Amino acid sequence: MIDLIAQNMMLKLILLAALFGVVAFAAYLLAMALGTRSAERRRLVEGFGDSASSTPVRGSLRNDQVQSAWLNLVNG
């Protein structure tokens, strides 16, 4: 089998292309896994960061609207 591949140029190219495809696919999967982990880590750090240096996290848009309504009543 190895002699056949060694003598046939087309089989060599096919084997090299397949090997390249496998390595490229493995590198892609590794990059996606590392990218996902770093994005998750960044979200966690931003969520639990120092509250004095970061802006406060608000619950929702509805919560903001309710607070605005109460502020309007108090100020109004």
Distance bins in CASP14 RR format, pairs under 12 A and 6 or more apart:
PFRMAT RR
TARGET T0000
AUTHOR 0000-0000-0000
RMODE 2
METHOD distances of the structure
MODEL  1
1 7 0 0 0 0 0 1 0 0 0 0 0
1 8 0 0 0 0 0 1 0 0 0 0 0
1 11 0 0 0 0 1 0 0 0 0 0 0
1 15 0 0 0 0 0 1 0 0 0 0 0
2 8 0 0 0 0 0 1 0 0 0 0 0
2 11 0 0 0 0 0 1 0 0 0 0 0
2 12 0 0 0 0 0 1 0 0 0 0 0
2 15 0 0 0 0 0 1 0 0 0 0 0
3 11 0 0 0 0 0 1 0 0 0 0 0
4 10 0 0 0 0 0 1 0 0 0 0 0
4 11 1 0 0 1 0 0 0 0 0 0 0
4 12 0 0 0 0 0 1 0 0 0 0 0
4 14 0 0 0 0 0 1 0 0 0 0 0
4 15 0 0 0 0 0 1 0 0 0 0 0
5 11 1 0 1 0 0 0 0 0 0 0 0
5 12 1 0 0 1 0 0 0 0 0 0 0
5 13 0 0 0 0 0 1 0 0 0 0 0
5 14 0 0 0 0 1 0 0 0 0 0 0
5 15 1 0 0 1 0 0 0 0 0 0 0
5 16 0 0 0 0 0 1 0 0 0 0 0
5 18 0 0 0 0 0 1 0 0 0 0 0
5 19 0 0 0 0 0 1 0 0 0 0 0
6 12 1 0 0 1 0 0 0 0 0 0 0
6 15 0 0 0 0 0 1 0 0 0 0 0
8 14 0 0 0 0 1 0 0 0 0 0 0
8 15 0 0 0 0 1 0 0 0 0 0 0
9 15 0 0 0 0 0 1 0 0 0 0 0
9 16 0 0 0 0 0 1 0 0 0 0 0
10 16 0 0 0 0 0 1 0 0 0 0 0
10 17 0 0 0 0 0 1 0 0 0 0 0
11 17 0 0 0 0 0 1 0 0 0 0 0
11 18 0 0 0 0 0 1 0 0 0 0 0
12 18 0 0 0 0 0 1 0 0 0 0 0
12 19 0 0 0 0 0 1 0 0 0 0 0
13 19 0 0 0 0 0 1 0 0 0 0 0
13 20 0 0 0 0 0 1 0 0 0 0 0
14 20 0 0 0 0 0 1 0 0 0 0 0
14 21 0 0 0 0 0 1 0 0 0 0 0
15 21 0 0 0 0 0 1 0 0 0 0 0
15 22 0 0 0 0 0 1 0 0 0 0 0
16 22 0 0 0 0 0 1 0 0 0 0 0
16 23 0 0 0 0 0 1 0 0 0 0 0
17 23 0 0 0 0 0 1 0 0 0 0 0
17 24 0 0 0 0 0 1 0 0 0 0 0
18 24 0 0 0 0 0 1 0 0 0 0 0
18 25 0 0 0 0 0 1 0 0 0 0 0
19 25 0 0 0 0 0 1 0 0 0 0 0
19 26 0 0 0 0 0 1 0 0 0 0 0
20 26 0 0 0 0 0 1 0 0 0 0 0
20 27 0 0 0 0 0 1 0 0 0 0 0
21 27 0 0 0 0 1 0 0 0 0 0 0
21 28 0 0 0 0 1 0 0 0 0 0 0
21 29 0 0 0 0 0 1 0 0 0 0 0
22 28 0 0 0 0 0 1 0 0 0 0 0
22 29 0 0 0 0 0 1 0 0 0 0 0
23 29 0 0 0 0 0 1 0 0 0 0 0
23 30 0 0 0 0 0 1 0 0 0 0 0
24 30 0 0 0 0 0 1 0 0 0 0 0
24 31 0 0 0 0 0 1 0 0 0 0 0
25 31 0 0 0 0 0 1 0 0 0 0 0
25 32 0 0 0 0 0 1 0 0 0 0 0
26 32 0 0 0 0 0 1 0 0 0 0 0
26 33 0 0 0 0 0 1 0 0 0 0 0
27 33 0 0 0 0 0 1 0 0 0 0 0
27 34 0 0 0 0 0 1 0 0 0 0 0
28 34 0 0 0 0 0 1 0 0 0 0 0
28 35 0 0 0 0 0 1 0 0 0 0 0
29 35 0 0 0 0 0 1 0 0 0 0 0
29 36 0 0 0 0 0 1 0 0 0 0 0
30 36 0 0 0 0 0 1 0 0 0 0 0
30 37 0 0 0 0 0 1 0 0 0 0 0
31 37 0 0 0 0 0 1 0 0 0 0 0
31 38 0 0 0 0 0 1 0 0 0 0 0
32 38 0 0 0 0 0 1 0 0 0 0 0
32 39 0 0 0 0 0 1 0 0 0 0 0
33 39 0 0 0 0 0 1 0 0 0 0 0
33 40 0 0 0 0 0 1 0 0 0 0 0
34 40 0 0 0 0 0 1 0 0 0 0 0
34 41 0 0 0 0 0 1 0 0 0 0 0
35 41 0 0 0 0 1 0 0 0 0 0 0
35 42 0 0 0 0 1 0 0 0 0 0 0
36 42 0 0 0 0 0 1 0 0 0 0 0
36 43 0 0 0 0 0 1 0 0 0 0 0
37 43 0 0 0 0 0 1 0 0 0 0 0
37 44 0 0 0 0 0 1 0 0 0 0 0
38 44 0 0 0 0 0 1 0 0 0 0 0
38 45 0 0 0 0 0 1 0 0 0 0 0
39 45 0 0 0 0 0 1 0 0 0 0 0
39 46 0 0 0 0 0 1 0 0 0 0 0
40 46 0 0 0 0 0 1 0 0 0 0 0
40 47 0 0 0 0 0 1 0 0 0 0 0
41 47 0 0 0 0 0 1 0 0 0 0 0
41 48 0 0 0 0 0 1 0 0 0 0 0
42 48 0 0 0 0 0 1 0 0 0 0 0
42 49 0 0 0 0 0 1 0 0 0 0 0
43 49 0 0 0 0 0 1 0 0 0 0 0
43 57 0 0 0 0 0 1 0 0 0 0 0
45 54 0 0 0 0 0 1 0 0 0 0 0
46 53 0 0 0 0 0 1 0 0 0 0 0
46 54 1 0 0 1 0 0 0 0 0 0 0
46 55 0 0 0 0 0 1 0 0 0 0 0
46 57 0 0 0 0 1 0 0 0 0 0 0
47 54 0 0 0 0 1 0 0 0 0 0 0
47 55 0 0 0 0 0 1 0 0 0 0 0
47 56 0 0 0 0 0 1 0 0 0 0 0
47 57 1 0 0 1 0 0 0 0 0 0 0
48 54 0 0 0 0 1 0 0 0 0 0 0
48 57 0 0 0 0 0 1 0 0 0 0 0
49 55 0 0 0 0 0 1 0 0 0 0 0
49 56 0 0 0 0 0 1 0 0 0 0 0
49 57 0 0 0 0 0 1 0 0 0 0 0
51 57 0 0 0 0 1 0 0 0 0 0 0
56 63 0 0 0 0 0 1 0 0 0 0 0
56 64 0 0 0 0 0 1 0 0 0 0 0
56 67 0 0 0 0 0 1 0 0 0 0 0
57 63 0 0 0 0 0 1 0 0 0 0 0
57 64 0 0 0 0 0 1 0 0 0 0 0
58 64 1 0 0 1 0 0 0 0 0 0 0
58 65 0 0 0 0 0 1 0 0 0 0 0
58 66 0 0 0 0 0 1 0 0 0 0 0
58 67 0 0 0 0 1 0 0 0 0 0 0
58 68 0 0 0 0 0 1 0 0 0 0 0
59 65 0 0 0 0 0 1 0 0 0 0 0
59 66 0 0 0 0 0 1 0 0 0 0 0
59 67 0 0 0 0 0 1 0 0 0 0 0
60 66 0 0 0 0 1 0 0 0 0 0 0
60 67 0 0 0 0 0 1 0 0 0 0 0
61 67 0 0 0 0 0 1 0 0 0 0 0
61 68 0 0 0 0 0 1 0 0 0 0 0
62 68 0 0 0 0 0 1 0 0 0 0 0
62 69 0 0 0 0 0 1 0 0 0 0 0
63 69 0 0 0 0 0 1 0 0 0 0 0
63 70 0 0 0 0 0 1 0 0 0 0 0
64 70 0 0 0 0 0 1 0 0 0 0 0
64 71 0 0 0 0 0 1 0 0 0 0 0
65 71 0 0 0 0 0 1 0 0 0 0 0
65 72 0 0 0 0 0 1 0 0 0 0 0
66 72 0 0 0 0 0 1 0 0 0 0 0
66 73 0 0 0 0 0 1 0 0 0 0 0
67 73 0 0 0 0 0 1 0 0 0 0 0
67 74 0 0 0 0 0 1 0 0 0 0 0
68 74 0 0 0 0 0 1 0 0 0 0 0
68 75 0 0 0 0 0 1 0 0 0 0 0
69 75 0 0 0 0 0 1 0 0 0 0 0
69 76 0 0 0 0 0 1 0 0 0 0 0
70 76 0 0 0 0 0 1 0 0 0 0 0
END
